[in-house]
Amino acid sequence: MAKRKMLFVISACGENPAVREGLDAALASAVFDQQINLLLLGDAVTLLAPTRPVDNSKSPGELLQMAAMFGIEGVYADRQAIDQLSLTSPFVVDASPLALDEIGQLLTDQDTVFHF
């Protein structure tokens, strides 16, 4: 049986609880041997920049770093947002920047898309 392709799209930013919910859902889904990908849109690309948590919990960037360990196949980022926000590497994970048409193709290639 083929793995289901699941894409978790995160467009929330900062301390918005949806960011942590989306990352937690992606990591949990990866445990069930599905083909999981993450897409960071808009301001969510700021998750790629190294940050320090304000408390003792893991920051969203630290959760993002766990993606490969959990078997998440790809992390993608909105190239236009990266440019607009003037983000530069090194990023917390190796994310593939995608143009708008490539984002559209990624979305259509999935069996299921979750948006946070």
N, C-alpha and C positions, 0 to 999 in steps of 0.2 A: 504494500500500500504506500502510495506516495505521500510525502510530507505536505501538509497544508502550508501555503505561503501566507504568512501573517505580517502585516506592516503596522507598526505603532508610530503614529505621527504625533509629535509633541510640538505645539505652537505656543503653549503657555510659557511664561518666563519667571525668573526670580524665585521668590518664595511661594509662588502659587502652588497650592496643594496638588493641583492637577499634574504638575511636573513629576513629583514623587510617585503619584498614583500610576502615571503612564510608565515610568521606569520600572516600578515594582511589578506591574502587570506584564511587561515585556520579559523581565527576568524570570518571573514565575512561569510564563508560557514556554520559555525556552527549555525548562526542565522536562516538559512533556514531549520532547523530540519533534518539535515543529520547526519549520524554516522561518526564523524570526529576523526581521530587519527593523531598524529604527530610522526615522526621518525627523530631523529638526528643522522646523520652519520658522521664519520670521525671527522675533526676538529670542526664541528658544535656542538659536545658535550660540548664544552667550554661555550655554552650558559647556561648550567646548573650551572655554577659557578657564585656566586654573583659578580656583577660589578656595577660601577657607570657610568651613562651617562656623556659624555663630554659636553653636552649642556642641555638645559631644556626639551628636548624631552624624551620620554620613551626609555629606553635601550631595546635591544632584550630580555634580561632576564626578564624585567618587563612585556613585552608583553607576554612572555611565561607564567608568573604567572597568566595571565588573562584567560588561557585556560580552567580551570575548571569552572570559572564563565560563560563562553560562552557555556558550555556544551560539550567541547571536551572530548571525552570518555577516550582516553589513550595517554600518552606521553611515547615514547620508545626511548632508546638510545643504541648506538653501544657499547657493553660491551668491545670489544677489544680496541676501541678508548679511552674509559674511562681509561682502564688500561695503555695503551701506554702513555697517557698524564698525568698519575698519579693524576687524579681528585679524590677528596674525598668529601663526603657529609659533611655538609649539602648543598644540591642543592636548587636552587630557586623553583623547583617543584619536586614532587615525580615521577620520571621517572623510568620505568621498564627497566633494562639493558637486552639486548638480544644478544645471540650468533649469529654467521652468519647463521646457519641453521634456527634459530627462525626468523631472519629477512627475510629470503627467504619465510618462511611460512606466515608471516605477509603480505608480498607483494602479494602473490598469493590469499590471502583471501579477497582482496579489489576489489571493482567494478571499482574504478578510482584511479590512482596514479598520483600525481603532484610532480615534482622535482624542487627544487630551490637551 
